[in-house]
Amino acid sequence: MEGGLVEFLEKNSIYIVLAIVLVVWAGIFLFLLNTDKRLKAIEKELKEK
């Protein structure tokens, strides 16, 4: 079982890297969306005062 996993990772390393990069970009995107939502709430609160 272990030998098969190592062999798979060696042959498909580009897909592993691609998956990691995709997860990182998704995290950055979600972080920016969350930050934008918070900023809009703060701006709205400041306009009401």
C-alpha positions in Angstrom: 0.0 0.0 0.0 2.7 2.5 1.0 4.8 1.8 -2.1 1.8 2.4 -4.3 1.2 5.8 -2.6 4.8 6.9 -3.0 4.7 5.8 -6.7 1.5 7.8 -7.2 2.9 10.9 -5.7 6.1 10.7 -7.8 4.2 10.3 -11.0 1.5 12.9 -10.3 3.5 15.5 -8.3 2.3 18.3 -10.6 -1.3 17.6 -9.6 -0.4 17.7 -5.9 1.2 21.1 -6.4 -1.7 22.3 -8.4 -4.2 21.2 -5.7 -2.1 23.0 -3.0 -1.9 26.2 -5.0 -5.7 26.0 -5.6 -6.4 25.7 -1.9 -4.1 28.6 -1.1 -5.8 30.9 -3.7 -9.3 29.8 -2.5 -8.2 30.8 1.1 -6.9 34.2 -0.1 -10.1 34.8 -2.0 -12.3 33.9 1.0 -10.2 36.1 3.3 -10.6 39.0 1.0 -14.4 38.5 0.7 -14.7 38.4 4.5 -12.6 41.5 4.9 -14.7 43.4 2.3 -17.9 42.4 4.1 -16.5 43.7 7.4 -15.3 47.0 5.8 -18.8 47.6 4.3 -20.4 47.1 7.7 -17.9 49.5 9.3 -18.5 52.1 6.6 -22.3 51.8 7.0 -21.9 52.2 10.8 -19.8 55.3 10.3 -22.3 56.9 7.8 -25.1 56.4 10.3 -23.3 58.4 13.0 
